[in-house]
C-alpha cells in the first residue's frame, strides 16, 4: 500500500501528542480519511497524511487540492454520522505532511479551517 509507512509514522506521532487513534484508512465511495483520532479534551481530528519523496513535483503540502479537501470533509461527515450517530461533535480537519523519506523526513502538521 502506497504511503503505509508514512501513515504508520503519522499515527505514532499523533499518539505521541496524547491522541487516541480511533480509525485508520476510513473509506467511503470517493473518499478516505487516513487517521481519525481523539484529543484528550474529546475533539475528533480527521488527518490526511501526504508524503513526497522529493520536491520535483512540489511539496507534500502542495499536493492537497481543493477537491481532496472536499472529499475529506465528506468522509469526515460520513464517519460522524455512520460510526457515531451524530454530526454535531467537536471536530476538525488537518493535514500531516512528510517531505522526504517516510521514516526520516520532517513532519509538519497543518490545521485546516
SERO-4910 file (N, C-alpha, C, O; in steps of 0.05 Angstrom, whole numbers):
BEGIN
 pado doro    nc1    nc2    nc3   cac1   cac2   cac3    cc1    cc2    cc3    oc1    oc2    oc3
  Unk    A     17    -24      0      0      0      0     18     25      0     35     28     17
  Unk    A     13     42    -19     29     66    -21     24     85      2      0     89      9
  Unk    A     45     95     15     42    113     37     37    100     64     34    114     84
  Unk    A     37     73     65     32     60     91     53     66    112     46     70    135
  Unk    A     78     68    104     99     75    124     95    103    134     99    108    158
  Unk    A     89    122    117     84    149    126     59    150    145     59    165    165
  Unk    A     39    135    138     15    134    155     20    121    182     10    130    202
  Unk    A     37    100    183     45     88    208     60    108    225     55    111    249
  Unk    A     78    123    213     94    143    228     75    165    238     79    175    260
  Unk    A     57    174    221     38    195    229     21    186    252     17    201    271
  Unk    A     11    161    252     -6    151    274     10    151    300      0    158    321
  Unk    A     35    142    298     53    142    322     57    170    332     57    175    356
  Unk    A     62    189    314     66    217    321     41    228    335     44    242    356
  Unk    A     18    223    324     -7    233    336    -12    221    364    -21    234    382
  Unk    A     -6    195    366     -8    182    393     11    196    413      5    199    436
  Unk    A     35    203    403     54    217    420     45    244    429     55    255    449
  Unk    A     26    256    414     14    281    422     -8    277    443    -21    296    452
  Unk    A    -13    252    450    -34    246    470    -61    239    459    -80    237    473
  Unk    A    -62    235    433    -87    228    420    -91    198    420    -72    182    421
  Unk    A   -117    191    419   -124    163    416   -132    159    387   -149    172    376
  Unk    A   -119    140    373   -125    134    345   -150    117    345   -149     94    356
  Unk    A   -171    126    333   -197    112    332   -200     95    307   -212     73    307
  Unk    A   -189    104    284   -192     90    259   -169     98    241   -158    120    242
  Unk    A   -163     80    222   -143     86    201   -155     77    175   -169     57    173
  Unk    A   -150     93    155   -159     88    127   -189     83    127   -199     64    115
  Unk    A   -204    102    139   -233    101    138   -242    109    110   -237    131    101
  Unk    A   -256     90     96   -263     94     68   -293     96     64   -309     82     77
  Unk    A   -300    114     46   -327    115     35   -323    117      5   -301    123     -5
  Unk    A   -344    112    -11   -341    114    -40   -331    143    -47   -345    163    -41
  Unk    A   -308    144    -60   -298    170    -69   -281    185    -48   -272    207    -54
  Unk    A   -277    174    -24   -262    189     -4   -250    172     17   -258    149     21
  Unk    A   -231    183     31   -217    168     53   -206    187     73   -197    209     66
  Unk    A   -205    179     98   -191    193    119   -169    175    128   -174    151    135
  Unk    A   -144    184    128   -122    167    135   -121    160    164   -117    137    172
  Unk    A   -126    180    182   -125    175    211   -148    191    224   -151    215    219
  Unk    A   -164    177    240   -184    190    257   -174    187    286   -169    165    295
  Unk    A   -171    210    300   -162    209    327   -178    227    345   -194    244    336
  Unk    A   -175    223    371   -189    239    391   -168    252    409   -151    238    420
  Unk    A   -170    278    413   -152    292    431   -161    287    460   -184    279    464
  Unk    A   -144    292    479   -151    287    507   -177    303    515   -192    293    532
  Unk    A   -182    326    504   -206    341    510   -231    331    497   -253    341    502
  Unk    A   -228    311    479   -251    300    466   -256    308    437   -273    296    423
  Unk    A   -241    328    427   -244    336    399   -235    314    380   -213    303    384
  Unk    A   -251    308    360   -243    289    340   -227    303    319   -233    326    311
  Unk    A   -206    290    309   -189    302    289   -186    282    265   -179    259    269
  Unk    A   -192    292    241   -190    277    217   -165    285    202   -163    309    194
  Unk    A   -146    267    199   -120    274    189   -115    261    162   -117    237    158
  Unk    A   -107    277    143    -98    268    117    -67    268    118    -55    288    125
  Unk    A    -55    245    111    -26    243    111    -16    244     82    -25    229     65
  Unk    A      2    263     77     13    266     50     44    264     52     56    277     69
  Unk    A     55    249     34     84    246     33     94    250      5     82    241    -15
  Unk    A    116    264      2    130    268    -23    159    261    -18    172    273     -1
  Unk    A    169    242    -33    197    233    -30    217    255    -40    239    258    -29
  Unk    A    208    270    -59    225    293    -69    206    316    -76    182    313    -78
  Unk    A    218    339    -79    202    363    -86    201    368   -116    195    390   -124
  Unk    A    208    348   -131    207    351   -160    180    361   -170    179    377   -189
  Unk    A    159    351   -158    132    359   -166    118    376   -145     94    378   -144
  Unk    A    134    388   -127    123    405   -106    124    390    -79    131    367    -77
  Unk    A    118    405    -58    119    394    -31     95    377    -25     75    377    -41
  Unk    A     95    362     -3     72    345      5     48    363     10     26    356      3
  Unk    A     52    386     22     30    404     28     17    415      2     -7    418      1
  Unk    A     34    419    -18     23    429    -43      7    408    -58     -8    415    -77
  Unk    A      9    383    -50     -6    362    -63    -35    360    -54    -51    345    -65
  Unk    A    -43    376    -34    -70    376    -23    -87    395    -40    -82    420    -38
  Unk    A   -105    385    -55   -121    401    -73   -148    409    -61   -156    396    -41
  Unk    A   -161    429    -71   -188    435    -61   -207    411    -63   -224    407    -46
  Unk    A   -204    395    -85   -221    371    -88   -216    351    -65   -234    340    -54
  Unk    A   -190    347    -58   -183    329    -36   -195    339    -10   -204    323      6
  Unk    A   -194    365     -5   -205    376     19   -236    371     20   -246    365     41
  Unk    A   -249    374     -2   -278    369     -3   -284    340      2   -303    333     17
  Unk    A   -267    322     -8   -271    293     -3   -266    286     26   -279    269     37
  Unk    A   -246    299     38   -240    295     66   -264    303     83   -272    289    101
  Unk    A   -275    326     77   -298    337     92   -321    317     90   -335    311    110
  Unk    A   -326    307     66   -348    288     62   -344    262     77   -362    252     89
  Unk    A   -319    252     77   -312    228     91   -315    232    122   -324    214    136
  Unk    A   -306    255    131   -308    261    160   -337    262    168   -345    251    189
  Unk    A   -354    275    153   -383    276    159   -395    248    159   -411    242    176
  Unk    A   -387    232    140   -396    204    139   -388    189    164   -404    175    176
  Unk    A   -363    193    173   -353    179    197   -370    187    221   -379    171    237
  Unk    A   -375    213    224   -391    223    246   -419    211    247   -428    202    268
  Unk    A   -432    211    224   -460    201    224   -462    171    224   -479    160    238
  Unk    A   -445    157    209   -447    128    208   -435    114    232   -446     95    242
  Unk    A   -412    123    241   -398    110    263   -407    120    291   -406    104    310
  Unk    A   -414    145    293   -421    157    319   -450    165    322   -459    172    343
  Unk    A   -464    164    299   -493    170    300   -501    199    303   -524    205    309
  Unk    A   -482    217    300   -488    246    302   -467    262    287   -445    253    282
  Unk    A   -475    287    280   -456    304    265   -450    330    279   -440    349    266
  Unk    A   -456    331    305   -452    357    319   -430    355    340   -429    371    359
  Unk    A   -412    337    337   -389    334    356   -367    353    349   -363    359    325
  Unk    A   -351    362    369   -329    379    362   -308    364    346   -299    342    355
  Unk    A   -300    375    324   -281    361    306   -267    382    288   -276    405    286
  Unk    A   -246    372    275   -232    389    256   -216    371    237   -212    348    242
  Unk    A   -208    383    215   -192    370    195   -163    381    196   -159    404    205
  Unk    A   -144    364    189   -116    373    188   -101    356    167   -111    335    159
  Unk    A    -79    367    159    -61    352    141    -34    349    154    -23    368    165
  Unk    A    -23    325    154      3    319    165     21    312    141     15    293    126
  Unk    A     42    326    138     60    322    114     86    310    123     97    315    144
  Unk    A     97    294    104    124    284    106    138    290     80    130    281     59
  Unk    A    159    307     82    174    314     58    201    299     60    217    303     78
  Unk    A    205    280     41    229    264     41    221    235     48    198    228     46
  Unk    A    240    219     57    235    191     64    213    189     86    213    205    105
  Unk    A    196    169     84    174    166    103    184    162    131    172    172    150
  Unk    A    207    148    135    217    142    161    232    165    174    234    167    199
  Unk    A    243    184    158    260    204    170    254    233    161    265    251    173
  Unk    A    237    236    141    231    264    132    217    280    154    203    268    171
  Unk    A    220    306    153    207    323    173    176    321    171    165    321    150
  Unk    A    164    320    195    134    320    197    125    349    202    137    364    217
  Unk    A    103    356    188     91    382    193     61    378    194     49    363    179
  Unk    A     49    391    214     20    389    218      7    415    211     14    436    222
  Unk    A    -13    414    193    -28    437    184    -57    435    192    -72    420    179
  Unk    A    -66    450    212    -95    450    218   -110    465    195   -100    485    184
  Unk    A   -133    455    188   -149    467    167   -173    481    179   -184    472    199
  Unk    A   -180    504    168   -203    519    178   -229    508    167   -251    518    173
***
